[in-house]
Amino acid sequence: MLSRLDALLDRRMADALDEVSPSADVRGALLELESPFSLVCRTARAFEGAQWGVADEGVGRFPTNGASIASLYHEARAWTDETFRA
């Protein structure tokens, strides 16, 4: 869950990404550029911001059902919470 890395590190996203060196596709999505992961990032941010219309639109574009996407998002959040508590 890197979508809020900038907030976690209190830095601009581009600077925060320099520290973790993600792939070019992941970096592009996190910087809101077009990449294969842009839809995933926009949908995750919509979940995080309680923008349910945007989240529903994003989920509708995945080749699976919305319940699976929501479940995966919540699993990722739980992992992130657990990781940062350690």
C-alpha positions in Angstrom: 0.0 0.0 0.0 2.2 2.8 -1.3 -0.7 5.1 -2.3 -0.1 7.2 0.9 3.6 6.9 1.1 4.0 10.6 0.8 1.9 11.2 3.9 3.7 8.5 5.8 7.1 10.0 5.1 5.8 13.6 5.1 7.4 14.2 1.7 6.3 14.8 -1.9 5.4 11.6 -3.5 8.2 11.8 -6.1 10.8 12.2 -3.3 9.2 9.4 -1.2 9.4 7.1 -4.2 13.0 7.8 -4.7 13.6 6.1 -1.3 11.8 2.9 -2.1 12.6 2.6 -5.9 9.4 1.0 -7.2 9.2 -0.2 -10.8 8.5 2.4 -13.5 4.9 1.3 -13.9 4.2 1.5 -10.1 5.9 4.9 -9.9 3.9 6.2 -12.8 0.6 5.1 -11.2 1.5 6.6 -7.9 2.4 9.9 -9.6 -1.0 9.8 -11.3 0.6 9.2 -14.7 -0.8 6.6 -17.1 0.6 3.1 -16.4 -0.8 -0.5 -16.3 -1.4 0.1 -12.5 -3.2 3.5 -12.8 -6.7 2.0 -12.4 -5.6 0.0 -9.3 -4.2 3.2 -7.8 -7.2 5.4 -8.6 -9.5 2.7 -7.2 -7.5 2.3 -4.0 -7.4 6.1 -3.5 -11.1 6.2 -4.0 -11.6 3.6 -1.2 -9.3 5.5 1.1 -11.1 8.8 0.5 -14.6 7.3 0.7 -15.3 8.3 -2.8 -17.7 5.5 -3.4 -18.9 6.5 -6.9 -15.3 6.6 -8.1 -14.5 3.3 -6.3 -17.5 1.6 -7.8 -16.6 2.8 -11.3 -13.0 1.5 -10.8 -14.2 -1.8 -9.4 -16.5 -2.2 -12.3 -13.6 -2.2 -14.7 -11.8 -5.1 -13.1 -12.4 -8.6 -14.5 -13.7 -9.9 -11.2 -16.6 -9.0 -8.9 -16.6 -6.0 -6.5 -16.7 -8.1 -3.4 -13.4 -9.7 -4.3 -11.8 -6.3 -4.9 -13.1 -4.9 -1.6 -11.8 -8.0 0.2 -8.4 -7.6 -1.3 -8.3 -3.9 -0.4 -9.2 -4.7 3.2 -6.6 -7.5 3.4 -3.9 -5.1 2.1 -5.0 -2.4 4.6 -4.8 -5.0 7.5 -1.3 -6.0 6.3 -0.2 -2.4 6.1 -1.5 -1.6 9.6 0.1 -4.7 11.1 3.4 -4.0 9.3 3.6 -0.4 10.5 2.7 -1.4 14.1 5.7 -3.7 14.3 
